[in-house]
């Protein structure tokens, strides 16, 4: 049953019992109100779905819909758990503190439990295309899942992403950010998939840390470094990658709410 309805959007809440994660997962579905056949829709999965509630995501979609700015889009917000730092890591590669131990299970939840549920409940044989977004560590998780399952997705959207995620402590003598940042290494060692596109948002006040003392905060430095790896792999910085740096943007929900309309119009604009 709908829990909220705007002019263009219906918000429906579900509770899925996941065998892989051994917990109940709250899922919010933001549906175009006038759509009956969801097979013609693009699907956008979003980590940290609880933050969508905070930013009133249905109103963001409603405004874009009323202005005829985006194509009809089926958005699914997946609420995180208390064990977020383990579920939202990089699947198969732990960070230097052993975090991310359940990331591969989270990926299995997405493919073996969530997507089948959506197809069955909304009677969808196949969506037009699928994308994945997330905030902070949830953004890293979304990018990791898209990169390692490129045949399933068309885009990854990362807001204040934890691109610092590394397999060695930065205080270790032999720490090398070009080698030890996990997502950067995955891109460097991975394959170019020409259909993939990437959206990145960072704020100039995301943090204050500057581990290499180059005058650029780490969140910006790490994101630009990842974009450079994607560019070396073959992705065009103008066509395939959208980089949004928000002046005075912070590592918080209001900043991500400011950025989301640009993500949606870039990815699904009319």
LINRAVEN-V516838 format. One record per residue. PSI is psi as a letter, one per 40 degrees, with the letter a starting at -180 (none if undefined). D_LAST is the distance of its C-alpha to the last C-alpha in whole Angstrom. Layout:
psi={PSI:PSI}
d_last={D_LAST:D_LAST}
//
This chain:
psi={i:i:e:i:h:a:d:e:h:h:h:h:h:i:h:h:h:h:d:d:e:f:i:h:h:h:h:h:h:h:h:h:d:e:h:d:h:e:d:e:i:i:h:h:i:h:i:f:d:d:d:d:d:d:e:f:d:d:d:d:d:d:d:d:d:d:e:f:d:i:i:h:h:h:h:h:h:h:i:i:i:d:f:d:e:d:d:f:a:h:h:e:h:i:i:e:e:e:i:e:d:e:d:d:d:d:d:d:d:d:d:e:d:d:d:d:d:d:d:d:d:e:f:h:d:h:i:d:i:i:i:h:i:i:h:b:d:d:d:d:d:d:d:d:d:d:d:e:f:d:e:e:i:d:i:h:h:h:h:f:i:g:e:e:h:i:e:i:h:e:e:i:d:e:h:h:d:d:d:e:h:d:d:d:d:d:d:d:e:a:i:h:h:e:e:i:i:h:h:h:h:i:i:e:f:d:a:e:i:g:d:e:f:e:e:h:i:d:d:d:d:d:d:d:d:d:d:d:d:d:d:d:d:e:h:h:d:d:d:e:h:h:h:h:h:h:h:e:i:i:g:i:d:d:d:d:d:d:d:d:d:d:d:d:d:d:d:f:i:none}
d_last={30:27:28:26:23:21:19:16:18:21:23:25:28:30:33:33:37:36:39:38:38:41:39:37:33:31:27:25:22:19:18:15:18:17:17:20:20:18:19:15:14:13:16:17:20:21:25:27:25:28:26:23:26:27:24:23:19:19:19:16:14:15:14:10:10:13:10:7:6:5:6:10:12:16:17:21:23:26:29:31:35:38:38:35:37:38:35:32:34:33:34:38:38:40:40:43:44:43:40:38:40:38:35:35:36:33:31:33:32:28:29:32:32:28:26:29:29:25:26:29:28:25:26:23:25:22:18:16:16:17:17:20:20:23:25:28:30:28:25:28:28:25:25:28:27:24:26:29:27:24:25:23:20:17:17:19:18:22:23:26:27:31:31:34:35:38:41:44:45:44:48:49:51:49:45:43:39:38:40:40:36:35:32:32:35:33:30:33:35:32:30:27:24:22:19:19:17:18:17:20:21:25:27:30:32:31:34:38:39:39:41:42:42:40:39:35:35:35:31:30:32:31:28:28:31:28:26:29:30:26:26:30:29:26:23:21:21:18:16:17:18:17:20:20:23:24:27:29:27:29:29:29:26:25:24:22:20:20:18:16:13:13:13:10:8:9:9:7:4:0}
//
